[in-house]
Amino acid sequence: MVARLTELGRNRYGAAFRSHSGRWEPLPGAWSLDEMAQLVVTLLEPYLQPDN
C-alpha cells in the first residue's frame, strides 16, 4: 500500500492512496499535516498490518 500527502495550501494537505489498479484514490478532507497523517493511518490501518 502506498499513500501520499499533497500540500494544497498553507498548512493544508490532502491525501490519496494507490489502488490495486494503479490509480490514485483521494481520501476525504483537507487538514493540517498532523491531522491528515492521522487520517491516513486510521483509514488504511488494516492494509498496514504485517501479513502473518
N, C-alpha and C positions, 0 to 999 in steps of 0.2 A: 504494500500500500504506500502510495506516495501522496503527500499533501503539500500544498504551498500556501503561503500567506503573501498577499499583494498589498502594498501601500496604496490606498485610494485617495488619501489627503492627509492633512496634518493630524497625526496620531489616530488615524482611522484606517483599518485594514479589512480586507475581505479574504476569504479562504476558499479553496477548491481542492478536490482530490481527483486522482486519475482513476477512472473506472476500468473495469476489465476490458472494455472496448478501446481503451487508449484515449478517450475523450476526457477533458477536464470538466468535472461537475461542480458547480458552485455550491457552497454551503450558505445557509441563510444568514443574513445580517452583515453589519459592518461596524466594528467596535475598535476599542484600543487593542494594542498588540497583546497585552496580557489577557484580555477577555477573549480575543479570537483564538489564542493558543489554547486556552482552557476549553473553548467550544470544540475545537478540533480534537483534542484528547477525549473529551466526553462523548462526542458523536461517533468517533472512529475507534473507540476503545476495544470493541470486540475484534476488530481487524488488527489491532496492535499486540494482541496476546500471542505469546510464542506457541507454536504447534507442539503438542506433547505426544 
